[in-house]
Amino acid sequence: MRLCVLDQSTVVSGRSPDCSIRESLALARHCEALGYHRYWCAEHHNSDSQAGTAPEILIGAIAATTRRIRVGSAGVMLPHYSALKVAEQFRVLEAIAPGRIDLGLGRAPGSDGRTAYALNPNAGEAADHFPAQVRDVLAWTRGEKLVEGHPFRDVRAQPGGPTAPEVWVLGSSGYGAQVAAYFGLPYCFAHFITDGQGTAEALEIYQNTYRPSAKYPEPYAALCVWALAADSPAEAARLFTSRELWRLGRDRGVYTALPTPEEAAAYPYTEAERARIASMRERALFGTGEGVGDRIRALAEGFGVAEVAVLTTVHDAAARQRSYTLLARAFGLRAEDVSLAAE
């Protein structure tokens, strides 16, 4: 099983959001040295919780400062943009790091409705044409002609080259699964967004409706989970309190900077909130590296996926790096270039 990283460039209390971008750059280099297979950057807008508004730029910076790890988007929210422009951006990224670029495509706004309108006044209508946009992105990124009769059939996405980005479809419902299956593309389900609701159904739709493609004759699925590893169960539980408080806000539609464990400890929880946290802890993946690793393996085996991407959000950047280190050890990861691990 391949182990990968999802990074939202989480904003944390007490540090300016721009620090989150630099922490992402450092974490990508750290995870490459540990032997992770992919590093994916998320896209969110107008959020006090996530600073990753432009994954295509962050991907370029990471690709230019790494040598082995695949780098990509999870994802580019396609209805905000021109399919041609997305294809051009990722053709440029492919030229920067040939054979290492992933283009994960999503349909969700990654923002509120007003912000989606600010990004593209036609975003609502564009979302209805997501499959057509995926079709066009595929042709342009692969250097192929668009379908017969297309008004832009003779338009090319430069720079051309012998390799092309690896295109994925991402989702948290059955819709994305259907699109991925139709085009014969790999599919990643956002298990962490739904708390596991709908995972089995979406993956079943993907498997049962999959249409083989030249590059992917068989369906290829991945799962994205939230997980946290620490040196002891007590330390993992302490670090997890930041996410507990943040999730209470998210459930009310309030997106704030991730609090410190100390801020979480001082918060005056109601009985209802304490009950919600108790339920949250039952499902959450946190603990020692071995314990969390075993639960991730069980999820992967249970859902029949070939890869798992791990999202870890903690206030302390060093604790986040430590979490990925412990998971890498639990899975026996090794960097393909051993010199990387010594740097």
C-alpha positions as CSV (number, residue, x, y, z in Angstrom):
1,M,0.0,0.0,0.0
2,R,1.2,3.5,-0.9
3,L,1.2,6.2,1.8
4,C,0.7,9.8,0.7
5,V,0.2,13.3,2.2
6,L,-2.7,15.8,1.9
7,D,-1.8,19.3,3.0
8,Q,-4.3,22.1,3.5
9,S,-1.7,24.6,4.7
10,T,-3.7,24.9,7.9
11,V,-3.8,28.3,9.5
12,V,-3.1,28.2,13.3
13,S,-3.7,30.7,16.0
14,G,-0.8,32.9,16.9
15,R,1.0,32.7,13.6
16,S,0.3,34.7,10.4
17,P,-1.4,32.6,7.6
18,D,1.7,33.1,5.3
19,C,3.7,31.0,7.8
20,S,1.5,28.1,6.8
21,I,2.7,28.1,3.2
22,R,6.3,28.0,4.3
23,E,5.5,25.2,6.8
24,S,4.0,23.3,3.8
25,L,7.3,23.7,1.9
26,A,9.2,22.3,4.8
27,L,6.8,19.5,5.4
28,A,7.0,18.4,1.7
29,R,10.8,18.1,1.9
30,H,10.5,16.2,5.2
31,C,8.0,13.7,3.8
32,E,10.0,13.1,0.7
33,A,13.0,12.2,2.9
34,L,10.7,9.7,4.8
35,G,9.7,8.0,1.6
36,Y,6.0,9.1,1.1
37,H,4.8,8.5,-2.4
38,R,2.8,11.7,-3.1
39,Y,2.3,15.2,-1.6
40,W,-1.0,16.8,-2.5
41,C,-2.0,20.4,-1.9
42,A,-5.6,21.4,-1.3
43,E,-7.6,24.4,-2.6
44,H,-9.7,26.6,-0.3
45,H,-10.8,30.2,-0.5
46,N,-11.8,33.0,1.9
47,S,-11.1,30.8,4.9
48,D,-9.5,31.6,8.2
49,S,-8.7,27.9,8.5
50,Q,-6.7,27.1,5.4
51,A,-4.1,29.2,3.5
52,G,-3.8,27.0,0.5
53,T,-5.7,29.1,-2.1
54,A,-3.5,28.4,-5.1
55,P,-2.3,24.8,-5.2
56,E,-0.8,25.2,-8.7
57,I,1.7,27.8,-7.3
58,L,2.5,25.7,-4.2
59,I,3.0,22.6,-6.3
60,G,5.6,24.5,-8.4
61,A,7.5,25.5,-5.4
62,I,7.5,22.1,-3.9
63,A,8.4,20.4,-7.2
64,A,11.3,22.7,-7.6
65,T,12.7,21.9,-4.2
66,T,12.2,18.1,-4.2
67,R,13.6,15.4,-6.4
68,R,11.5,12.2,-6.0
69,I,8.1,12.6,-4.5
70,R,5.1,13.1,-6.7
71,V,3.4,16.5,-6.2
72,G,-0.1,17.4,-7.1
73,S,-3.5,19.0,-6.3
74,A,-6.2,17.7,-4.1
75,G,-7.6,19.3,-5.8
76,V,-8.1,22.0,-8.3
77,M,-11.7,23.1,-8.1
78,L,-12.4,23.0,-11.8
79,P,-15.7,25.0,-12.0
80,H,-13.8,28.1,-10.9
81,Y,-11.5,28.0,-14.0
82,S,-11.0,27.6,-17.7
83,A,-10.1,24.1,-18.5
84,L,-7.5,25.3,-20.9
85,K,-5.8,27.5,-18.3
86,V,-5.7,24.5,-15.8
87,A,-4.2,22.3,-18.5
88,E,-1.5,25.0,-19.3
89,Q,-0.6,25.4,-15.6
90,F,-0.1,21.7,-15.2
91,R,1.7,21.3,-18.5
92,V,4.2,23.9,-17.1
93,L,4.4,22.0,-13.8
94,E,5.1,18.8,-15.8
95,A,7.9,20.6,-17.5
96,I,9.4,21.6,-14.1
97,A,9.2,18.1,-12.7
98,P,8.6,15.5,-15.5
99,G,6.8,12.4,-14.4
100,R,6.1,13.7,-10.9
101,I,3.0,15.9,-11.3
102,D,-0.6,14.9,-10.3
103,L,-3.7,16.9,-11.3
104,G,-6.5,16.1,-8.9
105,L,-9.8,17.6,-10.1
106,G,-12.7,18.4,-7.9
107,R,-16.2,19.9,-8.4
108,A,-16.9,21.4,-5.0
109,P,-16.5,25.1,-4.5
110,G,-14.0,24.9,-1.7
111,S,-15.5,28.1,-0.4
112,D,-18.8,29.9,0.2
113,G,-21.2,30.8,-2.6
114,R,-20.2,34.4,-2.7
115,T,-16.5,33.6,-2.9
116,A,-17.2,31.1,-5.7
117,Y,-19.0,33.8,-7.6
118,A,-16.1,36.2,-7.1
119,L,-13.8,33.5,-8.5
120,N,-16.1,32.8,-11.5
121,P,-19.5,34.5,-11.9
122,N,-20.5,31.4,-13.9
123,A,-19.2,28.8,-11.4
124,G,-22.7,27.4,-10.7
125,E,-23.3,26.8,-14.4
126,A,-19.8,25.5,-14.8
127,A,-20.3,22.9,-12.1
128,D,-23.1,21.4,-14.2
129,H,-20.6,20.9,-17.0
130,F,-17.8,19.3,-14.9
131,P,-17.6,16.1,-16.9
132,A,-17.1,18.2,-20.1
133,Q,-14.4,20.2,-18.4
134,V,-12.7,17.0,-17.3
135,R,-12.8,15.7,-20.9
136,D,-11.2,18.8,-22.2
137,V,-8.5,18.9,-19.5
138,L,-7.6,15.3,-20.2
139,A,-7.1,16.0,-23.9
140,W,-5.2,19.2,-23.4
141,T,-2.9,17.8,-20.7
142,R,-2.1,14.8,-22.9
143,G,-1.5,16.8,-26.0
144,E,-4.5,15.3,-27.8
145,K,-7.1,16.9,-30.1
146,L,-10.4,17.8,-28.5
147,V,-13.5,16.0,-29.7
148,E,-14.8,16.6,-33.2
149,G,-16.8,19.8,-33.5
150,H,-15.3,21.4,-30.4
151,P,-14.9,25.1,-31.0
152,F,-11.4,24.9,-29.5
153,R,-10.3,21.7,-31.2
154,D,-7.2,23.3,-32.7
155,V,-6.1,25.0,-29.6
156,R,-3.0,23.4,-27.9
157,A,-1.9,23.6,-24.3
158,Q,1.8,24.4,-24.1
159,P,4.4,23.4,-23.2
160,G,4.2,20.1,-24.9
161,G,6.5,17.2,-23.9
162,P,6.9,13.5,-23.7
163,T,5.2,13.1,-20.3
164,A,1.8,14.3,-19.0
165,P,0.4,14.9,-15.5
166,E,-1.4,12.0,-13.9
167,V,-5.1,13.1,-13.7
168,W,-7.3,12.0,-10.7
169,V,-10.9,12.8,-9.8
170,L,-11.5,13.6,-6.1
171,G,-14.8,13.6,-4.3
172,S,-16.9,13.1,-1.2
173,S,-20.0,11.6,-2.9
174,G,-21.0,9.2,-5.6
175,Y,-20.9,12.0,-8.2
176,G,-17.1,12.1,-8.5
177,A,-17.0,8.4,-8.4
178,Q,-19.2,8.2,-11.5
179,V,-17.1,10.8,-13.3
180,A,-13.8,9.0,-12.5
181,A,-15.3,5.7,-13.6
182,Y,-16.7,7.1,-16.9
183,F,-13.3,8.5,-17.9
184,G,-11.3,5.5,-16.6
185,L,-9.4,7.6,-14.1
186,P,-8.1,7.0,-10.6
187,Y,-10.4,8.2,-7.8
188,C,-9.7,9.4,-4.3
189,F,-12.6,9.6,-1.8
190,A,-12.4,12.3,1.0
191,H,-13.1,9.9,3.9
192,F,-12.1,12.6,6.4
193,I,-14.8,15.1,5.2
194,T,-17.7,12.7,5.6
195,D,-16.4,10.9,8.7
196,G,-16.8,7.8,6.7
197,Q,-20.3,8.3,5.6
198,G,-20.8,7.2,2.0
199,T,-17.3,5.9,1.5
200,A,-18.4,2.3,0.8
201,E,-21.2,3.5,-1.5
202,A,-19.0,5.8,-3.6
203,L,-16.2,3.2,-4.0
204,E,-18.8,0.6,-5.0
205,I,-20.2,2.9,-7.7
206,Y,-16.6,3.5,-8.9
207,Q,-15.8,-0.2,-9.1
208,N,-19.1,-1.3,-10.6
209,T,-19.3,1.4,-13.3
210,Y,-15.6,1.7,-14.3
211,R,-14.8,1.9,-18.0
212,P,-11.3,0.7,-18.7
213,S,-8.9,3.3,-20.3
214,A,-5.6,2.8,-22.0
215,K,-3.6,4.0,-19.0
216,Y,-5.8,2.5,-16.4
217,P,-7.3,-0.8,-17.6
218,E,-8.4,-1.5,-14.0
219,P,-10.0,0.8,-11.4
220,Y,-7.6,2.4,-9.0
221,A,-8.9,3.9,-5.8
222,A,-7.4,5.8,-2.9
223,L,-8.7,7.1,0.4
224,C,-7.9,10.3,2.2
225,V,-8.1,10.2,6.0
226,W,-7.3,12.5,8.9
227,A,-4.7,10.9,11.3
228,L,-2.3,11.9,14.0
229,A,0.5,10.0,15.6
230,A,2.6,10.9,18.6
231,D,5.1,9.2,20.9
232,S,2.5,8.3,23.5
233,P,-1.3,8.0,23.6
234,A,-1.5,10.8,26.1
235,E,0.5,13.2,23.8
236,A,-1.7,12.3,20.8
237,A,-4.8,12.9,22.9
238,R,-3.4,16.3,24.0
239,L,-2.6,17.3,20.4
240,F,-6.0,16.1,19.2
241,T,-7.8,18.6,21.5
242,S,-7.0,21.3,18.9
243,R,-8.9,19.5,16.2
244,E,-11.8,18.8,18.6
245,L,-12.4,22.4,19.3
246,W,-11.9,23.3,15.6
247,R,-14.4,20.6,14.5
248,L,-17.1,22.0,16.8
249,G,-16.8,25.3,15.0
250,R,-16.8,23.6,11.6
251,D,-20.0,21.8,12.4
252,R,-21.6,25.2,13.0
253,G,-20.2,26.5,9.7
254,V,-17.5,28.6,11.5
255,Y,-14.0,28.2,10.1
256,T,-11.3,29.6,12.4
257,A,-7.6,29.2,12.9
258,L,-6.6,25.9,14.6
259,P,-6.3,26.6,18.3
260,T,-3.5,25.5,20.6
261,P,-4.1,22.6,23.0
262,E,-3.9,25.1,25.8
263,E,-6.7,27.2,24.2
264,A,-8.7,24.0,23.8
265,A,-8.2,23.1,27.4
266,A,-9.5,26.5,28.5
267,Y,-12.6,26.5,26.4
268,P,-15.9,26.3,28.4
269,Y,-17.5,23.2,26.7
270,T,-21.2,22.6,27.1
271,E,-22.5,19.1,27.9
272,A,-23.7,18.8,24.4
273,E,-20.3,19.7,23.0
274,R,-18.6,17.2,25.4
275,A,-20.9,14.5,24.0
276,R,-20.0,15.5,20.5
277,I,-16.3,15.3,21.3
278,A,-16.7,11.8,22.9
279,S,-18.4,10.7,19.6
280,M,-15.6,12.3,17.6
281,R,-12.9,10.5,19.6
282,E,-14.5,7.1,18.9
283,R,-13.9,7.4,15.2
284,A,-10.8,9.6,15.1
285,L,-7.4,8.1,14.1
286,F,-5.0,9.3,16.7
287,G,-2.5,7.5,19.0
288,T,0.9,6.0,18.6
289,G,2.4,5.4,15.2
290,E,1.9,1.7,15.3
291,G,-1.7,2.0,16.6
292,V,-2.7,4.5,14.0
293,G,-0.9,2.6,11.3
294,D,-2.8,-0.6,12.1
295,R,-6.1,1.3,11.8
296,I,-5.2,2.9,8.5
297,R,-4.2,-0.6,7.1
298,A,-7.6,-1.9,8.3
299,L,-9.4,0.9,6.5
300,A,-7.5,0.4,3.3
301,E,-8.1,-3.4,3.4
302,G,-11.7,-3.0,4.3
303,F,-12.4,-0.6,1.4
304,G,-10.0,-2.3,-1.0
305,V,-7.9,0.8,-1.8
306,A,-4.4,0.9,-3.1
307,E,-3.3,4.2,-1.5
308,V,-4.1,6.3,1.5
309,A,-3.4,10.0,1.8
310,V,-3.0,11.3,5.3
311,L,-4.1,14.8,6.4
312,T,-2.6,15.8,9.8
313,T,-3.6,19.2,11.4
314,V,-1.9,20.1,14.6
315,H,-0.9,23.5,16.0
316,D,2.8,22.7,16.4
317,A,4.7,22.3,13.1
318,A,7.3,20.0,14.7
319,A,4.6,17.8,16.1
320,R,3.1,17.5,12.6
321,Q,6.4,16.5,11.1
322,R,6.8,14.0,14.0
323,S,3.4,12.5,13.2
324,Y,4.4,11.8,9.6
325,T,7.8,10.4,10.8
326,L,6.0,7.9,13.1
327,L,3.6,6.8,10.5
328,A,6.4,6.4,8.0
329,R,8.2,4.1,10.5
330,A,4.9,2.2,11.1
331,F,4.6,1.5,7.4
332,G,8.3,0.8,6.9
333,L,8.7,3.6,4.3
334,R,12.1,4.1,2.8
335,A,13.2,7.0,0.5
336,E,14.2,5.7,-2.9
337,D,17.2,8.0,-2.8
338,V,18.8,7.3,0.5
339,S,20.8,10.5,0.4
340,L,17.5,12.4,0.9
341,A,17.0,10.9,4.4
342,A,20.4,12.1,5.5
343,E,19.9,15.7,4.6
